[in-house]
Amino acid sequence: MAKKIVEVGQNVDAWCLKCKLVLAHTAVALVGTRPKKVECNTCKDQHAYRVKEPGTKAAKAGDKAAINVGQLYTKALEGKDPDSALHYSMKSWFSQGDLIQHSTFGLGVVQALKDTQKIEVVFPDKLRILIHRRPETAA
């Protein structure tokens, strides 16, 4: 299996020291094609790149991440009323912490604003990057 080439600014999954979860991070510094320093897309903490929780053996592909995403999803939903979820549309504007209802992925919580038109949303099965604030286009 070929190694994936990573570039500065690219998203990678890494263990976050503050959030205590494997989450999406942005590569800040590299050594060759391997991330050396990353920034958590959820809490914005910058730290050394860690693939997994310190002191644990590597889990089978997807097992550890699925458990951690489930924990993040449960924590993100605490105190939120599912009936108050906003309908997801690429044209809508969302903020961190917003509860959204997506027609395909279901109920999710906005974890981070990625840039002016992207948001990171945690759903029951995984973190996803979605478009928002898409301008109206002339017909």
N, C-alpha and C positions, 0 to 999 in steps of 0.2 A: 504494500500500500504506500503510495507516494505521500510525502509530508506536505501539509498545507502551508503555503507561503503566506505569511502575515505581514501587513504593512502598518505603519503608524497611522492612527485614526480609524483602523478597522475594528469591528466588534469581535471579541473573543469571550468565551466562558471562563470564569476564574473564581476562585474562592475569595470572598470579600471578608476582610478582617473585622470590619464594623458590623455588617449585616449578618455575619456568621452563616452565609449561604453561598452556593455556587450561583452566580448571576452574570448577566451580560456586562462586560467591561469594554472600555476603549483602550487600545494599545497606545501608550504614550512614548515608550522607548523600547528599542529592539536590540538584541545581540544576534546578528545574522538575520534569520527570519523568525526567531523565537522572541515573544514578548519578554521584556525584562521588567518594565514598570507599566502598570495599568491604572485606569481610573474607573471606579464603579459608576455605572450609569444610573444607579438608584440613589446612593448616598453621596456621590461625588468624591469619596475618599481616594487618594492616590497611594498606591503601595506596590510592593514587589509582586510579580505574577506568580500565582500558585494555582495549579490545575485542580487540586482537591484540598479538603480540609487538612491542616497540619496534623500529623500523627495517625492518619488513616491510610489503609491500603487502597489502591485504585479499585474503584467499583466497576462492574461490567457496564458497558456503554449504555448511558441513559438512566441506569438505576438510581444513582445518587442524585442526579439532577432532577429527576422526576419527583423524588421525595422532597427535595428542597423547594422546588417550585410549588408543590402542594402546600408546604408549610408557609411559604410567602403568600400564596393566594388566600389561605385561611386567615392569616394575620391581617392582610390588606382588607378583607371583608368585615373585620370586627367593627361593630358599631354602625355599619352602613345598612340602609334599607334597600333591598333589591328592587322594590317598587319605584324607587327614585332614580333608577339608572337612566342615563341619557342614551338615546338611540344613536348608534354609531353611523356617521357619514363622513366621507373624506372632506367634505366642505365645512363640517362643524369644527369649532375650536374647543379644545380640551385642556385641562390643567392637571397637574400632578394631584393624585388622590381622587379624581373623578371616577365614578362608577359608570361603566358603559355597557350597553347591550348590543352585541354584534350578531348579525343574522346567521353567521356560520359558526363562530367560536363560542358564542354564549356570553355569559356575564363575565366582565373583566374589570380590573382596576388599573388606572393609569399610574405607572410607577415613576416615569421620568419623561421629560421633554428632551428628545434627542437633538433636534435642531428646529428651525422655524416650521418645518412641515412634517416632522416625524415624532411619534410618541412610542414609548415602550409600555406595553400593557401585559399584565399577568392574567392569564386565564387558568382554569383548573389543570390543563395539561402542559402548558409551557408559556414562556415569555415570548411575545411577538412584537415586531416593529410594525406599526400602522401609520398610514398617511393621515394627516388632518390639515386644516386650513388651506385646502386646495382651492385656488381662486376659480371663480366662474370663468368658463371659456366662451368666447363668442361663437355662435352657431353659424 
